[in-house]
Amino acid sequence: MPVFAFFPVATVMNKRERLERCLIGESTDRVPAFLWRHFPGDDQRASDLARSTVDFQRAFDWDIVKITPAKSFCVADYGVQDSWEGAIDGTRHQSKIPIERSLDWTTLRPLDPARGALGRHLEAVQGITDGLKTTDDEAPIIQTIFSPLAQARILAGHDTLIAHMRTQPERLHSGLSLLTESIMRFIDSLKRLPLAGIFYVLDYADYALLSEAEYVAFGLPYDQKILGTLPSKWWLNINHLQGKLPMFKFAAQLPGQIMNWQDKNSDIPLSMGKTLVEGAVCGGVAAWEHLHQATPTSVKQAVREAITETHGRRLIISVGGATLITSPLSNLRAVREAVEDS
């Protein structure tokens, strides 16, 4: 494809320029790439999460830095208790679920983002931005945010959440509205930090979990409210459709610059995803089949295939979920090396 004459391709671009041109489908010096992972144990202390995140970025020089706290960070102050029991994806086993009765949704109150687990995480974000000293030559940093339904799942468990959705919808709506308010308060507290955007996790925009009507009623309005009020200075927002049956039907109704999903394990390949979103697609590599089980040669081949499939335009090489913490580092390095050779 021709390069626009008014915006010539530089020999080597800085990360922001590479990403901005990628988002609108213009030529870049190479395809951007990034991976992320959990840091179990370290994610329980702000300084340790900050150091681990910074060290991971310095080791691989990704084009984007995703801050990945323990999933429970956003609702820990409601009484969620969990612990890491050796899961290789770094996730934690939950031992206490606060929501048992439908009436419990009506007792939730907005969280103060400056206190408790949220306040500690803000310290981690500050430590990461200080440690990486973000400029146009450095990788933009994005913060993980879990949708109201994703947080509700942590608070109640999937089965109880679905039962309340179908038997006491107004009480659940009360809880989802409260969780939305807390998320927006937390996002407001993030605005003072030099972030480029958020990584927004949509657990329930998934046909395996909900019908379209249920997502439209209990998910979409809250997701649109949050995504529609992000600050304009956040130029790099990623929507992550969790699950193997993502509801791409609603992709265009979810504001953001990048769409991420498990493209290697779903019926929607990257090339099809590009036709359904205006910005960039993010994927091409499988966390288990490629990064965990394969060889560096196979990983590089997967990257090359993704670039060929999309013609290297509006593509960010990544995974559809967190990199497993025991995956060979040589396979992670292979992702970085493959885009350099592209």
Secondary structure as GFF3:
##gff-version 3
##sequence-region A 1 342
A	DSSP	alpha_helix	15	23	.	.	.	ID=ss1
A	DSSP	three_ten_helix	42	44	.	.	.	ID=ss2
A	DSSP	alpha_helix	46	60	.	.	.	ID=ss3
A	DSSP	beta_strand	65	67	.	.	.	ID=ss4
A	DSSP	three_ten_helix	71	74	.	.	.	ID=ss5
A	DSSP	three_ten_helix	76	78	.	.	.	ID=ss6
A	DSSP	beta_strand	81	83	.	.	.	ID=ss7
A	DSSP	beta_strand	93	96	.	.	.	ID=ss8
A	DSSP	three_ten_helix	102	107	.	.	.	ID=ss9
A	DSSP	alpha_helix	116	132	.	.	.	ID=ss10
A	DSSP	beta_strand	141	146	.	.	.	ID=ss11
A	DSSP	alpha_helix	148	156	.	.	.	ID=ss12
A	DSSP	alpha_helix	158	167	.	.	.	ID=ss13
A	DSSP	alpha_helix	169	190	.	.	.	ID=ss14
A	DSSP	beta_strand	197	202	.	.	.	ID=ss15
A	DSSP	alpha_helix	212	218	.	.	.	ID=ss16
A	DSSP	alpha_helix	220	227	.	.	.	ID=ss17
A	DSSP	beta_strand	238	241	.	.	.	ID=ss18
A	DSSP	three_ten_helix	248	253	.	.	.	ID=ss19
A	DSSP	beta_strand	258	261	.	.	.	ID=ss20
A	DSSP	three_ten_helix	263	265	.	.	.	ID=ss21
A	DSSP	alpha_helix	270	276	.	.	.	ID=ss22
A	DSSP	beta_strand	280	285	.	.	.	ID=ss23
A	DSSP	pi_helix	287	292	.	.	.	ID=ss24
A	DSSP	alpha_helix	296	310	.	.	.	ID=ss25
A	DSSP	beta_strand	315	319	.	.	.	ID=ss26
A	DSSP	alpha_helix	329	340	.	.	.	ID=ss27
###
